[in-house]
Amino acid sequence: MQGITPVALDEHAAANRTASMTRNSQTRRTPEQIRAGNRRLGLILLLVAAAFFLGGVVKQVYFAGH
C-alpha cells in the first residue's frame, strides 16, 4: 500500500491525549454555573417532551380513523 504510513503513538502522546479528555479537576463550577447548566438541560428536556406531545397531537388530527 503506497502512500499510507502508519502513525506510531508513543506513550507520552497517548497519555496527553487521554489527559485532555478528562475534566480539569482544579477548576470548580460555581453554584450559578451549576444552576445555569441545570436550567439549560431542563429546557432541552422540556422541548423534547413538547415535540413528542405535539407529534402525537398532529398524528391524531391528521391520521385519525374514519
CHARMM-style PDB file with segment names, atoms N, HN, CA, C and O in Angstrom:
ATOM      1  N   MET     1       0.854  -1.170   0.000  1.00  0.00      PROA
ATOM      2  CA  MET     1       0.000   0.000   0.000  1.00  0.00      PROA
ATOM      3  C   MET     1       0.894   1.226   0.000  1.00  0.00      PROA
ATOM      4  O   MET     1       1.573   1.512   0.986  1.00  0.00      PROA
ATOM      5  N   GLN     2       0.891   1.918  -1.067  1.00  0.00      PROA
ATOM      6  HN  GLN     2       0.340   1.686  -1.868  1.00  0.00      PROA
ATOM      7  CA  GLN     2       1.770   3.068  -1.192  1.00  0.00      PROA
ATOM      8  C   GLN     2       1.069   4.318  -0.682  1.00  0.00      PROA
ATOM      9  O   GLN     2      -0.147   4.465  -0.807  1.00  0.00      PROA
ATOM     10  N   GLY     3       1.857   5.206  -0.111  1.00  0.00      PROA
ATOM     11  HN  GLY     3       2.845   5.086  -0.009  1.00  0.00      PROA
ATOM     12  CA  GLY     3       1.348   6.489   0.340  1.00  0.00      PROA
ATOM     13  C   GLY     3       0.726   6.471   1.726  1.00  0.00      PROA
ATOM     14  O   GLY     3       0.405   7.529   2.267  1.00  0.00      PROA
ATOM     15  N   ILE     4       0.552   5.319   2.300  1.00  0.00      PROA
ATOM     16  HN  ILE     4       0.813   4.459   1.861  1.00  0.00      PROA
ATOM     17  CA  ILE     4      -0.037   5.247   3.638  1.00  0.00      PROA
ATOM     18  C   ILE     4       1.058   4.845   4.609  1.00  0.00      PROA
ATOM     19  O   ILE     4       1.653   3.774   4.489  1.00  0.00      PROA
ATOM     20  N   THR     5       1.314   5.716   5.567  1.00  0.00      PROA
ATOM     21  HN  THR     5       0.830   6.586   5.664  1.00  0.00      PROA
ATOM     22  CA  THR     5       2.325   5.397   6.568  1.00  0.00      PROA
ATOM     23  C   THR     5       1.642   5.230   7.907  1.00  0.00      PROA
ATOM     24  O   THR     5       0.809   6.060   8.273  1.00  0.00      PROA
ATOM     25  N   PRO     6       1.959   4.205   8.637  1.00  0.00      PROA
ATOM     26  CA  PRO     6       1.331   4.023   9.952  1.00  0.00      PROA
ATOM     27  C   PRO     6       1.783   5.112  10.917  1.00  0.00      PROA
ATOM     28  O   PRO     6       2.937   5.539  10.898  1.00  0.00      PROA
ATOM     29  N   VAL     7       0.869   5.545  11.749  1.00  0.00      PROA
ATOM     30  HN  VAL     7      -0.069   5.198  11.765  1.00  0.00      PROA
ATOM     31  CA  VAL     7       1.169   6.576  12.745  1.00  0.00      PROA
ATOM     32  C   VAL     7       1.445   5.871  14.063  1.00  0.00      PROA
ATOM     33  O   VAL     7       0.589   5.173  14.607  1.00  0.00      PROA
ATOM     34  N   ALA     8       2.649   6.067  14.558  1.00  0.00      PROA
ATOM     35  HN  ALA     8       3.345   6.633  14.116  1.00  0.00      PROA
ATOM     36  CA  ALA     8       3.033   5.439  15.821  1.00  0.00      PROA
ATOM     37  C   ALA     8       2.848   6.456  16.942  1.00  0.00      PROA
ATOM     38  O   ALA     8       3.362   7.572  16.865  1.00  0.00      PROA
ATOM     39  N   LEU     9       2.128   6.077  17.960  1.00  0.00      PROA
ATOM     40  HN  LEU     9       1.711   5.170  18.023  1.00  0.00      PROA
ATOM     41  CA  LEU     9       1.952   6.932  19.129  1.00  0.00      PROA
ATOM     42  C   LEU     9       2.836   6.411  20.253  1.00  0.00      PROA
ATOM     43  O   LEU     9       2.748   5.248  20.648  1.00  0.00      PROA
ATOM     44  N   ASP    10       3.670   7.274  20.748  1.00  0.00      PROA
ATOM     45  HN  ASP    10       3.742   8.219  20.427  1.00  0.00      PROA
ATOM     46  CA  ASP    10       4.442   6.858  21.909  1.00  0.00      PROA
ATOM     47  C   ASP    10       3.570   7.011  23.145  1.00  0.00      PROA
ATOM     48  O   ASP    10       2.491   7.599  23.079  1.00  0.00      PROA
ATOM     49  N   GLU    11       4.027   6.492  24.255  1.00  0.00      PROA
ATOM     50  HN  GLU    11       4.904   6.014  24.309  1.00  0.00      PROA
ATOM     51  CA  GLU    11       3.218   6.501  25.476  1.00  0.00      PROA
ATOM     52  C   GLU    11       2.912   7.913  25.950  1.00  0.00      PROA
ATOM     53  O   GLU    11       1.832   8.167  26.482  1.00  0.00      PROA
ATOM     54  N   HSD    12       3.855   8.835  25.762  1.00  0.00      PROA
ATOM     55  HN  HSD    12       4.732   8.628  25.330  1.00  0.00      PROA
ATOM     56  CA  HSD    12       3.651  10.216  26.205  1.00  0.00      PROA
ATOM     57  C   HSD    12       2.513  10.868  25.424  1.00  0.00      PROA
ATOM     58  O   HSD    12       1.675  11.553  26.011  1.00  0.00      PROA
ATOM     59  N   ALA    13       2.474  10.665  24.119  1.00  0.00      PROA
ATOM     60  HN  ALA    13       3.155  10.109  23.642  1.00  0.00      PROA
ATOM     61  CA  ALA    13       1.416  11.255  23.300  1.00  0.00      PROA
ATOM     62  C   ALA    13       0.066  10.655  23.664  1.00  0.00      PROA
ATOM     63  O   ALA    13      -0.933  11.371  23.737  1.00  0.00      PROA
ATOM     64  N   ALA    14       0.029   9.358  23.891  1.00  0.00      PROA
ATOM     65  HN  ALA    14       0.841   8.777  23.831  1.00  0.00      PROA
ATOM     66  CA  ALA    14      -1.226   8.711  24.273  1.00  0.00      PROA
ATOM     67  C   ALA    14      -1.695   9.212  25.634  1.00  0.00      PROA
ATOM     68  O   ALA    14      -2.893   9.412  25.837  1.00  0.00      PROA
ATOM     69  N   ALA    15      -0.774   9.415  26.563  1.00  0.00      PROA
ATOM     70  HN  ALA    15       0.198   9.252  26.398  1.00  0.00      PROA
ATOM     71  CA  ALA    15      -1.139   9.917  27.888  1.00  0.00      PROA
ATOM     72  C   ALA    15      -1.676  11.341  27.789  1.00  0.00      PROA
ATOM     73  O   ALA    15      -2.643  11.679  28.471  1.00  0.00      PROA
ATOM     74  N   ASN    16      -1.069  12.179  26.956  1.00  0.00      PROA
ATOM     75  HN  ASN    16      -0.283  11.904  26.402  1.00  0.00      PROA
ATOM     76  CA  ASN    16      -1.551  13.547  26.788  1.00  0.00      PROA
ATOM     77  C   ASN    16      -2.935  13.569  26.163  1.00  0.00      PROA
ATOM     78  O   ASN    16      -3.774  14.392  26.529  1.00  0.00      PROA
ATOM     79  N   ARG    17      -3.174  12.668  25.225  1.00  0.00      PROA
ATOM     80  HN  ARG    17      -2.493  11.999  24.928  1.00  0.00      PROA
ATOM     81  CA  ARG    17      -4.473  12.643  24.576  1.00  0.00      PROA
ATOM     82  C   ARG    17      -5.555  12.244  25.572  1.00  0.00      PROA
ATOM     83  O   ARG    17      -6.627  12.848  25.587  1.00  0.00      PROA
ATOM     84  N   THR    18      -5.297  11.249  26.393  1.00  0.00      PROA
ATOM     85  HN  THR    18      -4.426  10.759  26.381  1.00  0.00      PROA
ATOM     86  CA  THR    18      -6.305  10.838  27.361  1.00  0.00      PROA
ATOM     87  C   THR    18      -6.447  11.863  28.478  1.00  0.00      PROA
ATOM     88  O   THR    18      -7.539  12.031  29.022  1.00  0.00      PROA
ATOM     89  N   ALA    19      -5.383  12.538  28.824  1.00  0.00      PROA
ATOM     90  HN  ALA    19      -4.497  12.401  28.383  1.00  0.00      PROA
ATOM     91  CA  ALA    19      -5.468  13.551  29.875  1.00  0.00      PROA
ATOM     92  C   ALA    19      -6.305  14.733  29.414  1.00  0.00      PROA
ATOM     93  O   ALA    19      -7.004  15.345  30.221  1.00  0.00      PROA
ATOM     94  N   SER    20      -6.247  15.061  28.136  1.00  0.00      PROA
ATOM     95  HN  SER    20      -5.680  14.564  27.480  1.00  0.00      PROA
ATOM     96  CA  SER    20      -7.026  16.192  27.644  1.00  0.00      PROA
ATOM     97  C   SER    20      -8.512  15.857  27.569  1.00  0.00      PROA
ATOM     98  O   SER    20      -9.342  16.761  27.479  1.00  0.00      PROA
ATOM     99  N   MET    21      -8.857  14.582  27.605  1.00  0.00      PROA
ATOM    100  HN  MET    21      -8.183  13.847  27.678  1.00  0.00      PROA
ATOM    101  CA  MET    21     -10.244  14.179  27.526  1.00  0.00      PROA
ATOM    102  C   MET    21     -10.931  14.198  28.888  1.00  0.00      PROA
ATOM    103  O   MET    21     -12.159  14.130  28.955  1.00  0.00      PROA
ATOM    104  N   THR    22     -10.179  14.288  29.955  1.00  0.00      PROA
ATOM    105  HN  THR    22      -9.182  14.344  29.900  1.00  0.00      PROA
ATOM    106  CA  THR    22     -10.775  14.281  31.281  1.00  0.00      PROA
ATOM    107  C   THR    22     -11.072  15.709  31.727  1.00  0.00      PROA
ATOM    108  O   THR    22     -10.558  16.669  31.154  1.00  0.00      PROA
ATOM    109  N   ARG    23     -11.900  15.835  32.747  1.00  0.00      PROA
ATOM    110  HN  ARG    23     -12.317  15.055  33.213  1.00  0.00      PROA
ATOM    111  CA  ARG    23     -12.225  17.149  33.273  1.00  0.00      PROA
ATOM    112  C   ARG    23     -11.044  17.725  34.028  1.00  0.00      PROA
ATOM    113  O   ARG    23     -10.219  16.995  34.577  1.00  0.00      PROA
ATOM    114  N   ASN    24     -10.978  19.030  34.045  1.00  0.00      PROA
ATOM    115  HN  ASN    24     -11.648  19.623  33.598  1.00  0.00      PROA
ATOM    116  CA  ASN    24      -9.940  19.714  34.801  1.00  0.00      PROA
ATOM    117  C   ASN    24     -10.370  19.713  36.265  1.00  0.00      PROA
ATOM    118  O   ASN    24     -11.310  20.415  36.638  1.00  0.00      PROA
ATOM    119  N   SER    25      -9.693  18.937  37.084  1.00  0.00      PROA
ATOM    120  HN  SER    25      -8.929  18.367  36.781  1.00  0.00      PROA
ATOM    121  CA  SER    25     -10.113  18.775  38.474  1.00  0.00      PROA
ATOM    122  C   SER    25      -9.769  19.995  39.328  1.00  0.00      PROA
ATOM    123  O   SER    25     -10.229  20.093  40.466  1.00  0.00      PROA
ATOM    124  N   GLN    26      -8.976  20.922  38.805  1.00  0.00      PROA
ATOM    125  HN  GLN    26      -8.603  20.842  37.881  1.00  0.00      PROA
ATOM    126  CA  GLN    26      -8.588  22.078  39.606  1.00  0.00      PROA
ATOM    127  C   GLN    26      -9.581  23.229  39.485  1.00  0.00      PROA
ATOM    128  O   GLN    26      -9.563  24.148  40.304  1.00  0.00      PROA
ATOM    129  N   THR    27     -10.437  23.191  38.483  1.00  0.00      PROA
ATOM    130  HN  THR    27     -10.452  22.445  37.818  1.00  0.00      PROA
ATOM    131  CA  THR    27     -11.444  24.247  38.364  1.00  0.00      PROA
ATOM    132  C   THR    27     -12.777  23.694  38.840  1.00  0.00      PROA
ATOM    133  O   THR    27     -13.183  22.596  38.458  1.00  0.00      PROA
ATOM    134  N   ARG    28     -13.451  24.468  39.679  1.00  0.00      PROA
ATOM    135  HN  ARG    28     -13.121  25.360  39.990  1.00  0.00      PROA
ATOM    136  CA  ARG    28     -14.751  24.048  40.196  1.00  0.00      PROA
ATOM    137  C   ARG    28     -15.812  24.993  39.658  1.00  0.00      PROA
ATOM    138  O   ARG    28     -15.582  26.193  39.503  1.00  0.00      PROA
ATOM    139  N   ARG    29     -16.970  24.432  39.380  1.00  0.00      PROA
ATOM    140  HN  ARG    29     -17.157  23.458  39.506  1.00  0.00      PROA
ATOM    141  CA  ARG    29     -18.072  25.253  38.893  1.00  0.00      PROA
ATOM    142  C   ARG    29     -18.732  25.963  40.057  1.00  0.00      PROA
ATOM    143  O   ARG    29     -18.899  25.403  41.140  1.00  0.00      PROA
ATOM    144  N   THR    30     -19.100  27.203  39.811  1.00  0.00      PROA
ATOM    145  HN  THR    30     -18.965  27.658  38.931  1.00  0.00      PROA
ATOM    146  CA  THR    30     -19.795  27.971  40.838  1.00  0.00      PROA
ATOM    147  C   THR    30     -21.257  27.527  40.879  1.00  0.00      PROA
ATOM    148  O   THR    30     -21.745  26.935  39.917  1.00  0.00      PROA
ATOM    149  N   PRO    31     -21.960  27.802  41.973  1.00  0.00      PROA
ATOM    150  CA  PRO    31     -23.383  27.442  42.027  1.00  0.00      PROA
ATOM    151  C   PRO    31     -24.192  28.071  40.892  1.00  0.00      PROA
ATOM    152  O   PRO    31     -25.144  27.464  40.401  1.00  0.00      PROA
ATOM    153  N   GLU    32     -23.821  29.281  40.474  1.00  0.00      PROA
ATOM    154  HN  GLU    32     -23.048  29.774  40.873  1.00  0.00      PROA
ATOM    155  CA  GLU    32     -24.527  29.929  39.363  1.00  0.00      PROA
ATOM    156  C   GLU    32     -24.327  29.145  38.072  1.00  0.00      PROA
ATOM    157  O   GLU    32     -25.266  28.995  37.291  1.00  0.00      PROA
ATOM    158  N   GLN    33     -23.121  28.645  37.839  1.00  0.00      PROA
ATOM    159  HN  GLN    33     -22.358  28.766  38.474  1.00  0.00      PROA
ATOM    160  CA  GLN    33     -22.854  27.866  36.637  1.00  0.00      PROA
ATOM    161  C   GLN    33     -23.609  26.542  36.673  1.00  0.00      PROA
ATOM    162  O   GLN    33     -24.113  26.077  35.650  1.00  0.00      PROA
ATOM    163  N   ILE    34     -23.684  25.938  37.860  1.00  0.00      PROA
ATOM    164  HN  ILE    34     -23.275  26.316  38.690  1.00  0.00      PROA
ATOM    165  CA  ILE    34     -24.421  24.676  38.003  1.00  0.00      PROA
ATOM    166  C   ILE    34     -25.899  24.914  37.736  1.00  0.00      PROA
ATOM    167  O   ILE    34     -26.534  24.132  37.029  1.00  0.00      PROA
ATOM    168  N   ARG    35     -26.456  25.992  38.298  1.00  0.00      PROA
ATOM    169  HN  ARG    35     -25.940  26.628  38.872  1.00  0.00      PROA
ATOM    170  CA  ARG    35     -27.864  26.306  38.068  1.00  0.00      PROA
ATOM    171  C   ARG    35     -28.131  26.590  36.596  1.00  0.00      PROA
ATOM    172  O   ARG    35     -29.149  26.162  36.052  1.00  0.00      PROA
ATOM    173  N   ALA    36     -27.222  27.309  35.954  1.00  0.00      PROA
ATOM    174  HN  ALA    36     -26.395  27.656  36.396  1.00  0.00      PROA
ATOM    175  CA  ALA    36     -27.396  27.609  34.528  1.00  0.00      PROA
ATOM    176  C   ALA    36     -27.375  26.330  33.699  1.00  0.00      PROA
ATOM    177  O   ALA    36     -28.168  26.180  32.770  1.00  0.00      PROA
ATOM    178  N   GLY    37     -26.485  25.420  34.025  1.00  0.00      PROA
ATOM    179  HN  GLY    37     -25.841  25.542  34.780  1.00  0.00      PROA
ATOM    180  CA  GLY    37     -26.431  24.145  33.315  1.00  0.00      PROA
ATOM    181  C   GLY    37     -27.681  23.320  33.549  1.00  0.00      PROA
ATOM    182  O   GLY    37     -28.199  22.703  32.618  1.00  0.00      PROA
ATOM    183  N   ASN    38     -28.174  23.300  34.782  1.00  0.00      PROA
ATOM    184  HN  ASN    38     -27.753  23.801  35.539  1.00  0.00      PROA
ATOM    185  CA  ASN    38     -29.401  22.572  35.092  1.00  0.00      PROA
ATOM    186  C   ASN    38     -30.593  23.179  34.356  1.00  0.00      PROA
ATOM    187  O   ASN    38     -31.450  22.455  33.849  1.00  0.00      PROA
ATOM    188  N   ARG    39     -30.644  24.502  34.301  1.00  0.00      PROA
ATOM    189  HN  ARG    39     -29.948  25.090  34.713  1.00  0.00      PROA
ATOM    190  CA  ARG    39     -31.734  25.183  33.601  1.00  0.00      PROA
ATOM    191  C   ARG    39     -31.693  24.853  32.111  1.00  0.00      PROA
ATOM    192  O   ARG    39     -32.725  24.585  31.497  1.00  0.00      PROA
ATOM    193  N   ARG    40     -30.496  24.876  31.542  1.00  0.00      PROA
ATOM    194  HN  ARG    40     -29.658  25.094  32.041  1.00  0.00      PROA
ATOM    195  CA  ARG    40     -30.334  24.563  30.118  1.00  0.00      PROA
ATOM    196  C   ARG    40     -30.774  23.120  29.826  1.00  0.00      PROA
ATOM    197  O   ARG    40     -31.480  22.869  28.849  1.00  0.00      PROA
ATOM    198  N   LEU    41     -30.359  22.191  30.665  1.00  0.00      PROA
ATOM    199  HN  LEU    41     -29.786  22.395  31.458  1.00  0.00      PROA
ATOM    200  CA  LEU    41     -30.749  20.787  30.495  1.00  0.00      PROA
ATOM    201  C   LEU    41     -32.261  20.626  30.650  1.00  0.00      PROA
ATOM    202  O   LEU    41     -32.886  19.882  29.894  1.00  0.00      PROA
ATOM    203  N   GLY    42     -32.847  21.316  31.622  1.00  0.00      PROA
ATOM    204  HN  GLY    42     -32.339  21.920  32.236  1.00  0.00      PROA
ATOM    205  CA  GLY    42     -34.287  21.248  31.817  1.00  0.00      PROA
ATOM    206  C   GLY    42     -35.055  21.767  30.618  1.00  0.00      PROA
ATOM    207  O   GLY    42     -36.063  21.180  30.223  1.00  0.00      PROA
ATOM    208  N   LEU    43     -34.589  22.866  30.033  1.00  0.00      PROA
ATOM    209  HN  LEU    43     -33.771  23.343  30.354  1.00  0.00      PROA
ATOM    210  CA  LEU    43     -35.264  23.411  28.854  1.00  0.00      PROA
ATOM    211  C   LEU    43     -35.159  22.461  27.667  1.00  0.00      PROA
ATOM    212  O   LEU    43     -36.112  22.303  26.904  1.00  0.00      PROA
ATOM    213  N   ILE    44     -34.010  21.836  27.515  1.00  0.00      PROA
ATOM    214  HN  ILE    44     -33.236  21.964  28.135  1.00  0.00      PROA
ATOM    215  CA  ILE    44     -33.840  20.875  26.414  1.00  0.00      PROA
ATOM    216  C   ILE    44     -34.792  19.699  26.600  1.00  0.00      PROA
ATOM    217  O   ILE    44     -35.454  19.278  25.651  1.00  0.00      PROA
ATOM    218  N   LEU    45     -34.861  19.169  27.817  1.00  0.00      PROA
ATOM    219  HN  LEU    45     -34.323  19.511  28.587  1.00  0.00      PROA
ATOM    220  CA  LEU    45     -35.763  18.046  28.072  1.00  0.00      PROA
ATOM    221  C   LEU    45     -37.224  18.453  27.876  1.00  0.00      PROA
ATOM    222  O   LEU    45     -38.022  17.674  27.356  1.00  0.00      PROA
ATOM    223  N   LEU    46     -37.571  19.667  28.291  1.00  0.00      PROA
ATOM    224  HN  LEU    46     -36.922  20.299  28.714  1.00  0.00      PROA
ATOM    225  CA  LEU    46     -38.928  20.165  28.096  1.00  0.00      PROA
ATOM    226  C   LEU    46     -39.261  20.269  26.611  1.00  0.00      PROA
ATOM    227  O   LEU    46     -40.360  19.900  26.195  1.00  0.00      PROA
ATOM    228  N   LEU    47     -38.332  20.762  25.819  1.00  0.00      PROA
ATOM    229  HN  LEU    47     -37.440  21.061  26.157  1.00  0.00      PROA
ATOM    230  CA  LEU    47     -38.566  20.879  24.380  1.00  0.00      PROA
ATOM    231  C   LEU    47     -38.712  19.517  23.713  1.00  0.00      PROA
ATOM    232  O   LEU    47     -39.522  19.354  22.800  1.00  0.00      PROA
ATOM    233  N   VAL    48     -37.935  18.547  24.162  1.00  0.00      PROA
ATOM    234  HN  VAL    48     -37.277  18.680  24.904  1.00  0.00      PROA
ATOM    235  CA  VAL    48     -38.058  17.194  23.606  1.00  0.00      PROA
ATOM    236  C   VAL    48     -39.426  16.609  23.950  1.00  0.00      PROA
ATOM    237  O   VAL    48     -40.085  16.020  23.093  1.00  0.00      PROA
ATOM    238  N   ALA    49     -39.849  16.770  25.198  1.00  0.00      PROA
ATOM    239  HN  ALA    49     -39.313  17.248  25.893  1.00  0.00      PROA
ATOM    240  CA  ALA    49     -41.163  16.262  25.603  1.00  0.00      PROA
ATOM    241  C   ALA    49     -42.279  16.976  24.834  1.00  0.00      PROA
ATOM    242  O   ALA    49     -43.246  16.335  24.423  1.00  0.00      PROA
ATOM    243  N   ALA    50     -42.159  18.287  24.635  1.00  0.00      PROA
ATOM    244  HN  ALA    50     -41.374  18.808  24.969  1.00  0.00      PROA
ATOM    245  CA  ALA    50     -43.162  19.041  23.894  1.00  0.00      PROA
ATOM    246  C   ALA    50     -43.219  18.584  22.438  1.00  0.00      PROA
ATOM    247  O   ALA    50     -44.301  18.501  21.857  1.00  0.00      PROA
ATOM    248  N   ALA    51     -42.072  18.289  21.850  1.00  0.00      PROA
ATOM    249  HN  ALA    51     -41.193  18.356  22.322  1.00  0.00      PROA
ATOM    250  CA  ALA    51     -42.048  17.818  20.467  1.00  0.00      PROA
ATOM    251  C   ALA    51     -42.767  16.478  20.343  1.00  0.00      PROA
ATOM    252  O   ALA    51     -43.524  16.273  19.394  1.00  0.00      PROA
ATOM    253  N   PHE    52     -42.542  15.561  21.285  1.00  0.00      PROA
ATOM    254  HN  PHE    52     -41.927  15.727  22.056  1.00  0.00      PROA
ATOM    255  CA  PHE    52     -43.235  14.284  21.255  1.00  0.00      PROA
ATOM    256  C   PHE    52     -44.741  14.483  21.447  1.00  0.00      PROA
ATOM    257  O   PHE    52     -45.542  13.837  20.771  1.00  0.00      PROA
ATOM    258  N   PHE    53     -45.125  15.366  22.355  1.00  0.00      PROA
ATOM    259  HN  PHE    53     -44.474  15.890  22.904  1.00  0.00      PROA
ATOM    260  CA  PHE    53     -46.542  15.631  22.601  1.00  0.00      PROA
ATOM    261  C   PHE    53     -47.206  16.205  21.353  1.00  0.00      PROA
ATOM    262  O   PHE    53     -48.277  15.756  20.946  1.00  0.00      PROA
ATOM    263  N   LEU    54     -46.558  17.203  20.752  1.00  0.00      PROA
ATOM    264  HN  LEU    54     -45.688  17.568  21.083  1.00  0.00      PROA
ATOM    265  CA  LEU    54     -47.129  17.803  19.546  1.00  0.00      PROA
ATOM    266  C   LEU    54     -47.170  16.807  18.400  1.00  0.00      PROA
ATOM    267  O   LEU    54     -48.097  16.827  17.589  1.00  0.00      PROA
ATOM    268  N   GLY    55     -46.170  15.934  18.328  1.00  0.00      PROA
ATOM    269  HN  GLY    55     -45.418  15.917  18.986  1.00  0.00      PROA
ATOM    270  CA  GLY    55     -46.191  14.891  17.307  1.00  0.00      PROA
ATOM    271  C   GLY    55     -47.386  13.979  17.477  1.00  0.00      PROA
ATOM    272  O   GLY    55     -48.019  13.593  16.494  1.00  0.00      PROA
ATOM    273  N   GLY    56     -47.704  13.628  18.718  1.00  0.00      PROA
ATOM    274  HN  GLY    56     -47.190  13.941  19.517  1.00  0.00      PROA
ATOM    275  CA  GLY    56     -48.882  12.798  18.986  1.00  0.00      PROA
ATOM    276  C   GLY    56     -50.169  13.499  18.624  1.00  0.00      PROA
ATOM    277  O   GLY    56     -51.082  12.879  18.078  1.00  0.00      PROA
ATOM    278  N   VAL    57     -50.258  14.797  18.924  1.00  0.00      PROA
ATOM    279  HN  VAL    57     -49.517  15.300  19.368  1.00  0.00      PROA
ATOM    280  CA  VAL    57     -51.462  15.567  18.592  1.00  0.00      PROA
ATOM    281  C   VAL    57     -51.634  15.638  17.080  1.00  0.00      PROA
ATOM    282  O   VAL    57     -52.729  15.418  16.563  1.00  0.00      PROA
ATOM    283  N   VAL    58     -50.558  15.944  16.378  1.00  0.00      PROA
ATOM    284  HN  VAL    58     -49.668  16.122  16.798  1.00  0.00      PROA
ATOM    285  CA  VAL    58     -50.623  16.025  14.919  1.00  0.00      PROA
ATOM    286  C   VAL    58     -51.012  14.673  14.330  1.00  0.00      PROA
ATOM    287  O   VAL    58     -51.804  14.610  13.390  1.00  0.00      PROA
ATOM    288  N   LYS    59     -50.470  13.615  14.867  1.00  0.00      PROA
ATOM    289  HN  LYS    59     -49.826  13.666  15.631  1.00  0.00      PROA
ATOM    290  CA  LYS    59     -50.810  12.279  14.381  1.00  0.00      PROA
ATOM    291  C   LYS    59     -52.295  11.999  14.572  1.00  0.00      PROA
ATOM    292  O   LYS    59     -52.938  11.444  13.681  1.00  0.00      PROA
ATOM    293  N   GLN    60     -52.846  12.377  15.721  1.00  0.00      PROA
ATOM    294  HN  GLN    60     -52.323  12.828  16.445  1.00  0.00      PROA
ATOM    295  CA  GLN    60     -54.269  12.148  15.994  1.00  0.00      PROA
ATOM    296  C   GLN    60     -55.148  12.971  15.054  1.00  0.00      PROA
ATOM    297  O   GLN    60     -56.183  12.494  14.590  1.00  0.00      PROA
ATOM    298  N   VAL    61     -54.737  14.196  14.778  1.00  0.00      PROA
ATOM    299  HN  VAL    61     -53.896  14.584  15.156  1.00  0.00      PROA
ATOM    300  CA  VAL    61     -55.558  15.086  13.949  1.00  0.00      PROA
ATOM    301  C   VAL    61     -55.513  14.659  12.485  1.00  0.00      PROA
ATOM    302  O   VAL    61     -56.558  14.532  11.847  1.00  0.00      PROA
ATOM    303  N   TYR    62     -54.325  14.438  11.949  1.00  0.00      PROA
ATOM    304  HN  TYR    62     -53.476  14.542  12.467  1.00  0.00      PROA
ATOM    305  CA  TYR    62     -54.192  14.179  10.523  1.00  0.00      PROA
ATOM    306  C   TYR    62     -54.392  12.715  10.154  1.00  0.00      PROA
ATOM    307  O   TYR    62     -54.781  12.423   9.023  1.00  0.00      PROA
ATOM    308  N   PHE    63     -54.146  11.809  11.052  1.00  0.00      PROA
ATOM    309  HN  PHE    63     -53.830  12.047  11.970  1.00  0.00      PROA
ATOM    310  CA  PHE    63     -54.249  10.403  10.725  1.00  0.00      PROA
ATOM    311  C   PHE    63     -55.335   9.701  11.550  1.00  0.00      PROA
ATOM    312  O   PHE    63     -55.223   8.516  11.864  1.00  0.00      PROA
ATOM    313  N   ALA    64     -56.371  10.444  11.891  1.00  0.00      PROA
ATOM    314  HN  ALA    64     -56.462  11.407  11.636  1.00  0.00      PROA
ATOM    315  CA  ALA    64     -57.456   9.873  12.684  1.00  0.00      PROA
ATOM    316  C   ALA    64     -58.235   8.867  11.846  1.00  0.00      PROA
ATOM    317  O   ALA    64     -58.378   9.034  10.635  1.00  0.00      PROA
ATOM    318  N   GLY    65     -58.728   7.839  12.489  1.00  0.00      PROA
ATOM    319  HN  GLY    65     -58.611   7.703  13.472  1.00  0.00      PROA
ATOM    320  CA  GLY    65     -59.514   6.842  11.784  1.00  0.00      PROA
ATOM    321  C   GLY    65     -60.835   7.422  11.299  1.00  0.00      PROA
ATOM    322  O   GLY    65     -61.301   8.446  11.799  1.00  0.00      PROA
ATOM    323  N   HSD    66     -61.427   6.757  10.325  1.00  0.00      PROA
ATOM    324  HN  HSD    66     -61.048   5.926   9.919  1.00  0.00      PROA
ATOM    325  CA  HSD    66     -62.683   7.252   9.769  1.00  0.00      PROA
ATOM    326  C   HSD    66     -63.759   6.997  10.734  1.00  0.00      PROA
ATOM    327  OT1 HSD    66     -64.914   7.334  10.474  1.00  0.00      PROA
TER     328      HSD     66
END
